[in-house]
Amino acid sequence: MKTRILISGGTGQMGRTLQEVLNREWPGSEVLALAHNQWDIADAEKGKEIFSSFRPDFVINTAAFTNVDLAEEQREAARRSNATGPAVLARLSNDFGTILIHYSTDYVFDGKKRTPYTETDAPAPVNYYGLTKWEGEKNIQQHTERYYIIRPAWIYSGYGRNFIRLVMDLARKNAVLRFINDQIGSPTSALDLARFTLFLMRERPGDYGIYHCSNLGEVSRFDQARAIVEILGLPVRVEPVLHTAFRQIAERPAYSVLSKEKIRRMFDWQVRPWRESLEHVLKTYYL
Ligand SMILES: NC(=O)c1ccc[n+]([C@@H]2O[C@H](COP(=O)([O-])OP(=O)(O)OC[C@H]3O[C@@H](n4cnc5c(N)ncnc54)[C@H](OP(=O)(O)O)[C@@H]3O)[C@@H](O)[C@H]2O)c1
């Protein structure tokens, strides 16, 4: 019998990338991916209908209100997607015997550390998006025992609105691009994250808990943009600026690099260096 996998947020970056990778790498899976307009994860009745008819073995929750600045202004909508939705999914997963896989974020941390954040570091979000994502994590832990919460950071992919597209769009209209170089993180290739997700589902049943997964290295948006420009050969100059040069509505952690030590130790999972993964995604989708 095929493993049934339900995906929420089916048209987002992770929703699309997971479908692509599942299609290619897990022929024994039957995937039902639903878009926001087909299934709002905070709608408990609709969720029950979908779980009752599809009977998923796994549900992968990629749905989230991901616009960090807008989340400051549209607080109710952000909480609904990031905190209420995960609670509903966790209750349904518990009732139907489904394993829940959920993506959280590096933005649960305050950025005051100067060494990579581990899974045991205490969250202390500095913006509303981070606060609602942390609430989502706690709601899941309260309502089901069978969960994997994976925290990535700065996801980019071949799909949707993402940092690569932003750089490409800006490069079409400007000769000089300015990017922040005093906020440091560890970017995540959606392809690498999808592969790690499949690994947990197939190879590590029962190893529930929280896991950090991003690429290796510590970079600013300036470093990342410069690498994109270099690899794509875009005819623009990239300059570093301090975050105070832009009016960012939401505060961001100054440092949110994630430690991958737990997944290396537990699973011998080696994440790829950030530039190697970036090159791979650029060559796969953009070149
Ligand atoms: N993107 C990043 O840099 C980043 C970094 C760290 C962690 N994460 C986390 O990783 C996960 C995947 O992110 P992503 O980049 O794939 O996000 P994305 O591209 O913004 O996709 C999110 C999807 O969720 C949908 N959605 C929002 N609220 C929903 C709801 N209540 N019910 C059903 N669908 C809903 C959105 O639909 P609409 O657009 O129609 O609303 C969108 O299709 C999220 O949990 C996010 O918080 C992302």
Ligand as a Chemical Component Dictionary entry (heavy atoms), coordinates in Angstrom:
data_LIG
# 
_chem_comp.id                   LIG 
_chem_comp.type                 NON-POLYMER 
_chem_comp.pdbx_formal_charge   0 
_chem_comp.three_letter_code    LIG 
# 
loop_
_chem_comp_atom.comp_id 
_chem_comp_atom.atom_id 
_chem_comp_atom.alt_atom_id 
_chem_comp_atom.type_symbol 
_chem_comp_atom.charge 
_chem_comp_atom.model_Cartn_x 
_chem_comp_atom.model_Cartn_y 
_chem_comp_atom.model_Cartn_z 
_chem_comp_atom.pdbx_ordinal 
LIG N1  N1  N 0  10.588 31.538 3.352  1  
LIG C1  C1  C 0  11.510 31.567 4.283  2  
LIG O1  O1  O 0  12.541 32.232 4.137  3  
LIG C2  C2  C 0  11.347 30.753 5.544  4  
LIG C3  C3  C 0  12.372 30.790 6.509  5  
LIG C4  C4  C 0  12.237 30.013 7.672  6  
LIG C5  C5  C 0  11.106 29.248 7.850  7  
LIG N2  N2  N 1  10.128 29.240 6.907  8  
LIG C6  C6  C 0  8.946  28.405 7.138  9  
LIG O2  O2  O 0  8.959  27.352 6.180  10 
LIG C7  C7  C 0  7.619  27.021 5.798  11 
LIG C8  C8  C 0  7.479  27.072 4.290  12 
LIG O3  O3  O 0  7.805  28.379 3.837  13 
LIG P1  P1  P 0  7.698  28.805 2.307  14 
LIG O4  O4  O 0  8.855  29.681 2.019  15 
LIG O5  O5  O -1 7.404  27.621 1.477  16 
LIG O6  O6  O 0  6.403  29.743 2.376  17 
LIG P2  P2  P 0  5.564  30.377 1.169  18 
LIG O7  O7  O 0  6.258  30.194 -0.133 19 
LIG O8  O8  O 0  5.183  31.751 1.619  20 
LIG O9  O9  O 0  4.282  29.454 1.146  21 
LIG C9  C9  C 0  3.374  29.416 2.203  22 
LIG C10 C10 C 0  2.054  28.958 1.656  23 
LIG O10 O10 O 0  1.141  28.826 2.742  24 
LIG C11 C11 C 0  -0.113 29.337 2.308  25 
LIG N3  N3  N 0  -0.913 29.687 3.477  26 
LIG C12 C12 C 0  -0.799 30.770 4.296  27 
LIG N4  N4  N 0  -1.698 30.683 5.290  28 
LIG C13 C13 C 0  -2.407 29.532 5.092  29 
LIG C14 C14 C 0  -3.478 28.911 5.775  30 
LIG N5  N5  N 0  -4.017 29.446 6.873  31 
LIG N6  N6  N 0  -3.918 27.720 5.302  32 
LIG C15 C15 C 0  -3.394 27.165 4.179  33 
LIG N7  N7  N 0  -2.381 27.718 3.485  34 
LIG C16 C16 C 0  -1.900 28.906 3.945  35 
LIG C17 C17 C 0  0.235  30.495 1.415  36 
LIG O11 O11 O 0  -0.827 30.811 0.575  37 
LIG P3  P3  P 0  -1.159 32.349 0.205  38 
LIG O12 O12 O 0  0.116  32.922 -0.331 39 
LIG O13 O13 O 0  -2.251 32.231 -0.775 40 
LIG O14 O14 O 0  -1.572 32.990 1.494  41 
LIG C18 C18 C 0  1.437  29.929 0.650  42 
LIG O15 O15 O 0  1.015  29.200 -0.475 43 
LIG C19 C19 C 0  6.720  27.992 6.565  44 
LIG O16 O16 O 0  6.300  27.365 7.733  45 
LIG C20 C20 C 0  7.630  29.139 6.937  46 
LIG O17 O17 O 0  7.208  29.790 8.116  47 
LIG C21 C21 C 0  10.223 29.963 5.752  48 
# 
loop_
_chem_comp_bond.comp_id 
_chem_comp_bond.atom_id_1 
_chem_comp_bond.atom_id_2 
_chem_comp_bond.value_order 
_chem_comp_bond.pdbx_ordinal 
LIG N1  C1  SING 1  
LIG C1  O1  DOUB 2  
LIG C1  C2  SING 3  
LIG C2  C3  SING 4  
LIG C2  C21 DOUB 5  
LIG C3  C4  DOUB 6  
LIG C4  C5  SING 7  
LIG C5  N2  DOUB 8  
LIG N2  C6  SING 9  
LIG N2  C21 SING 10 
LIG C6  O2  SING 11 
LIG C6  C20 SING 12 
LIG O2  C7  SING 13 
LIG C7  C8  SING 14 
LIG C7  C19 SING 15 
LIG C8  O3  SING 16 
LIG O3  P1  SING 17 
LIG P1  O4  DOUB 18 
LIG P1  O5  SING 19 
LIG P1  O6  SING 20 
LIG O6  P2  SING 21 
LIG P2  O7  DOUB 22 
LIG P2  O8  SING 23 
LIG P2  O9  SING 24 
LIG O9  C9  SING 25 
LIG C9  C10 SING 26 
LIG C10 O10 SING 27 
LIG C10 C18 SING 28 
LIG O10 C11 SING 29 
LIG C11 N3  SING 30 
LIG C11 C17 SING 31 
LIG N3  C12 SING 32 
LIG N3  C16 SING 33 
LIG C12 N4  DOUB 34 
LIG N4  C13 SING 35 
LIG C13 C14 SING 36 
LIG C13 C16 DOUB 37 
LIG C14 N5  SING 38 
LIG C14 N6  DOUB 39 
LIG N6  C15 SING 40 
LIG C15 N7  DOUB 41 
LIG N7  C16 SING 42 
LIG C17 O11 SING 43 
LIG C17 C18 SING 44 
LIG O11 P3  SING 45 
LIG P3  O12 DOUB 46 
LIG P3  O13 SING 47 
LIG P3  O14 SING 48 
LIG C18 O15 SING 49 
LIG C19 O16 SING 50 
LIG C19 C20 SING 51 
LIG C20 O17 SING 52 
# 
